[in-house]
Amino acid sequence: MKAFAVALCSLALLSGASAQNPQAELTARAGLDRKLDAQVPPDLTFRDEHGRGVRLGNYFGFKPSVLVLAYYNCPNLCTLVLNALLQSAQNLKFDAGQEYQILIVSIEPHESPALAAAKKQIYVQRYGRPGTEDGWHFLTGDSASIGRLAESIGYRFVYDPQTRQFAHPSVVTVLTPIGKVSRYFAGVEYPAKEVRLALIEASNSRIGSLTDQLFLLCFHYNPTTGRYGLVVRRVIQVGGISTVLALGSLIILMLRRERSLTS
């Protein structure tokens, strides 16, 4: 409901602005072009919260990632996105840094590693799980690297010189361990159950339990809505398979009993 209200409010603001504000055309250029299975360039260079130069590919290869493009001095939407992600991470049984990692990249090229470090400290403390500091990465970079990263995942943003703010979409992106786009979650609500399914799927089922794998058989990702939905046909299939297995086990048990009685 909150996500719908935010979206409705945004549309109302844009509609009103288009009638009386020439900046509306500028703002309308921001958005998201979904590019599922697109490769995030691993050679892109950024600075971590300590000011050290890092290749984006340094974070690939082992576990799925939740990628967020935002900026640390954002007075509005970015805080909503980061807070919603934090809430989802707190509700997940997975630990950041163990089963997955969180990559937050500033779209503002003038922001400093010191600012990124301050932001990281806030969110790691609020996350409240000891030993997970290495699961959160707050990066800054130059315009070229930021632009290539944004383009690779279809994230369109634009700077408004009058308000001195960025117009940008609210979205988190789930990446596979090698850095391919697996899922998008748009809006400002990211249900932990759906994020968990997305992480399991992105990891090629290398994380999670048997129950999670069964859930993936019954739920399907809808790129249009950006959500996981129950697929009735798959539920019937799973139920049918379970029934066949149960009947097979019963037949084998009856045959064994019959043999024991006749022997």
Secondary structure, DSSP 8 states (H G I E B T S, - for coil): -HHHHHHHHHHHHHHHHHHH-THHHHHTT-EE---TT-B--TT-EEE-TTS-EEEGGGG-SSS-EEEEEE-TT-SSHHHHHHHHHHHHHHH-SS-BTTTBEEEEEES-TT--HHHHHHHHHHHHHHH--TT-GGGEEEEB--HHHHHHHHHHHTEE-EEETTTTEEE---EEEEE-TTSBEEEEEESS---HHHHHHHHHHHTTT-SS-HHHHHHHHHEEEETTTTEEEE-HHHHHHHHHHHHHHHHHHHHHHHHHHHHHHH-
